[in-house]
Every structure is written in C-alpha cells, then in structure tokens.
Amino acid sequence: MSRFTESKLVWTLTVLRHGGQGFTGELETAEFRFARRKEEMEGSPTRTLSRGLISLLEGSGHADEAMESGFVVEMRRSPTHVTGWRPFTMLAGHLSWSPGCGNPRSAYALDDGNETVELVDTSVCSFHNQLPPRIWIRVAPLTLPTIAWALSSGVYACPEGDQRTLNDWVDLSHFPAPKKAKELVLPGPPQREYQFL
C-alpha cells in the first residue's frame, strides 16, 4: 500500500516466500517473490534478499516469519519518530537514463552499518534518476488477508515430498556452489497511490 501526502509518502513492496524452492534453513539462501500489487505477483521472478533487508528482518525479530511466509517492506522519503524505521543513504547510482538501458538504479547503505539495498527508479518517462538521496525503510509482517491470498494463489505451493540432496551424504564443499537467484531490488517512490490487495 502507498499513502500519498508527498513529504510523508509511504510505499510498500510485498515479499512472499517462494514455496517452489522447498526447504532452506538460511535466510541468505531463501528465495522470495515480490510485487507492489497482487497483479504483478503472477510471473514475478524469484530473488534472494540483500544484506540490508536481512539486517532489518533480524533486527526487527521478523526473520522467522519471513522464512515461513514473507514480509512487507515499507519505504519513505522523510524521517519519522515511529520506531522501526532505519535510514539508508545513497552510495552510488546511475544518474541518467536513455531508452533501452532500463530504469536507473541506486545502491543505499544503512547509516549505522555497512549493509546495503538497491532501489530502482519506477518513474515513467523519466530521463534522470528520481530516487531520493536518503530513504527510511522498515519491515513488517504480512497481514492475514495477504497470507490467505498467497495460499489460494499457490505462491506457497512446494514440491511434493522432502527431496534430499547429495549434501546429506557427501561433502561437496570443494565443488563450486550452485548459482543462486539474483538479489531483490526495491522500487523507488511511486507516482500514484496503490495497494497490494
């Protein structure tokens, strides 16, 4: 959901645990699907979490919930006295855009740590980066209606049975690790209000 009052704008990204991956015991390797609105969830790619999001989840106590069902990322341009919001400052970013090059992206670092997140400018017809120099982010648990929607939509559907891997019987540490999913990139400020459901 986004709430529009320009300087106090809050926008969100709903992040759901990808059931098709099956069991994984670590947040760093867990895969998630994501969307601003439910219509975007179908066909969304799977992504792993950045160190910045993992730090927020662990600091807020929502890591276990994220591993089970997912979470919501809330973002805003301005500070607030409400607890849970953590400031991130832009480290580097693409400042211009030209057709065919994709939307501008910027890397942000947690002010009191070295964990980072990446944001993408979602502005339509923008020829320069509209991302703010500083952003405040927090994570929150999913609402029950969102979990119910994800269950009925098959997002949490997992493979049949508990498939074992060679790692259960053989040490494969000297072989290269399998390629993991790309990291999740957060959306920049929207141009109009939206809600997930």
C-alpha positions in Angstrom: 0.0 0.0 0.0 1.2 3.6 -0.5 -0.2 6.6 1.3 0.2 9.9 -0.5 1.0 13.1 1.2 4.1 13.9 -0.8 6.7 14.6 2.1 5.2 11.7 4.2 4.7 9.3 1.3 5.0 5.7 2.4 5.2 3.0 -0.3 5.5 -0.8 0.0 6.7 -4.0 -1.6 5.1 -7.3 -0.6 7.7 -10.1 -0.4 6.4 -13.7 -0.3 8.4 -16.8 0.4 8.7 -18.9 -2.8 7.3 -22.3 -1.9 8.7 -23.9 -5.0 12.2 -23.7 -3.6 11.4 -26.2 -0.9 13.2 -26.2 2.5 16.2 -24.0 3.2 17.4 -23.2 6.7 19.1 -19.9 6.0 17.6 -16.5 5.2 20.6 -15.8 2.9 19.7 -18.6 0.5 15.9 -18.3 0.8 14.1 -17.3 -2.4 11.2 -14.8 -2.5 8.6 -13.5 -5.0 7.6 -9.8 -4.8 5.2 -7.3 -6.1 3.7 -3.8 -5.4 0.2 -5.1 -6.4 -1.2 -8.6 -6.5 -1.5 -8.5 -10.3 2.3 -8.2 -10.5 2.9 -11.3 -8.5 2.0 -13.8 -11.2 5.2 -14.5 -13.2 7.4 -12.4 -10.9 10.9 -13.8 -10.7 12.4 -15.3 -7.6 15.1 -13.3 -5.7 17.2 -13.6 -2.6 17.4 -10.9 -0.1 20.1 -8.2 0.2 22.2 -7.9 3.4 20.3 -4.7 4.1 16.9 -6.4 4.2 18.3 -9.4 6.1 19.7 -7.0 8.7 16.3 -5.3 9.0 14.5 -8.6 9.4 16.9 -9.9 12.1 16.8 -6.5 14.0 13.0 -6.4 14.0 12.5 -10.0 15.0 10.6 -10.9 11.8 13.2 -13.3 10.3 11.4 -16.4 11.2 8.1 -15.1 9.8 9.9 -14.1 6.6 11.2 -17.6 6.2 7.7 -19.1 6.7 5.5 -16.7 4.7 7.2 -13.4 3.8 7.1 -9.8 4.9 6.3 -6.3 3.8 9.0 -3.6 3.1 7.8 -0.1 3.9 9.7 2.9 2.5 9.5 6.6 2.9 11.5 9.8 1.9 11.4 11.6 5.3 12.3 10.6 8.9 9.7 9.8 11.5 9.7 9.3 15.2 7.9 6.0 14.9 10.1 3.1 15.9 11.5 0.5 13.4 12.4 2.9 10.6 16.1 2.8 9.6 17.8 5.4 7.4 19.8 4.4 4.3 21.9 6.9 2.3 22.6 6.7 -1.4 26.2 5.5 -2.1 26.1 5.3 -5.9 23.6 5.3 -8.6 23.0 5.8 -12.3 22.1 9.4 -12.7 20.8 9.3 -16.2 18.7 7.0 -18.4 18.3 6.5 -22.0 15.8 4.3 -23.9 16.8 0.7 -23.9 19.1 1.0 -20.8 16.4 0.1 -18.2 15.4 2.2 -15.2 18.1 4.0 -13.1 19.2 2.1 -10.0 21.0 3.3 -6.9 22.7 1.5 -4.0 21.9 2.6 -0.5 23.8 1.8 2.7 22.4 1.5 6.2 23.6 4.6 8.1 24.7 2.7 11.2 26.2 -0.3 9.4 27.6 -1.4 6.1 24.6 -3.4 4.8 23.1 -2.3 1.5 19.9 -2.4 -0.5 19.3 -1.4 -4.1 16.4 0.7 -5.4 15.2 1.2 -9.0 13.5 4.3 -10.2 10.0 3.4 -11.3 9.1 6.8 -12.7 7.5 6.7 -16.2 9.2 8.7 -18.9 11.9 10.0 -16.6 15.3 10.8 -18.2 17.1 11.2 -14.9 17.2 9.5 -11.6 14.3 10.5 -9.3 15.5 8.4 -6.3 16.0 10.5 -3.1 19.5 10.8 -1.6 18.2 9.3 1.7 15.4 6.8 2.4 13.9 5.3 5.5 13.0 1.6 5.4 11.3 -0.8 7.8 9.9 -4.3 7.6 6.6 -5.5 8.8 4.7 -8.9 9.0 2.2 -9.8 6.3 -1.4 -9.3 7.0 -3.7 -12.3 7.3 -5.6 -11.4 4.1 -2.3 -11.3 2.2 -1.3 -14.7 3.5 -4.7 -16.1 2.6 -4.4 -14.6 -0.9 -0.9 -16.1 -1.3 -2.2 -19.6 -0.1 -5.1 -19.5 -2.5 -2.9 -18.3 -5.4 -0.4 -21.1 -5.0 2.6 -18.9 -4.1 3.5 -21.1 -1.2 3.0 -24.4 -3.1 6.0 -26.6 -2.5 7.4 -29.6 -4.4 5.9 -33.0 -3.4 7.7 -34.7 -0.6 11.0 -33.8 1.1 13.7 -34.2 -1.6 17.1 -35.0 -0.3 20.3 -33.8 -1.9 23.8 -35.2 -2.1 24.9 -32.7 0.6 23.1 -35.0 3.1 25.6 -37.8 2.4 28.7 -36.4 0.7 30.9 -33.4 1.3 30.7 -31.3 -1.8 32.5 -28.2 -0.4 35.3 -28.3 -2.9 32.9 -28.0 -5.8 31.6 -24.6 -6.9 28.4 -23.6 -5.3 25.3 -23.6 -7.5 24.3 -20.2 -8.9 21.8 -18.5 -6.6 18.9 -16.3 -7.6 19.6 -12.6 -8.1 19.0 -10.1 -5.2 15.7 -8.4 -4.8 15.7 -4.7 -5.9 13.3 -2.3 -4.1 11.0 0.1 -6.1 11.5 3.8 -5.8 8.7 6.2 -4.9 5.6 5.7 -7.0 3.8 8.3 -9.0 0.4 7.4 -7.6 -1.1 5.6 -4.7 -1.5 1.8 -4.8 -2.4 -1.2 -2.5 -1.3 -4.8 -2.8 -4.8 -6.3 -2.4 
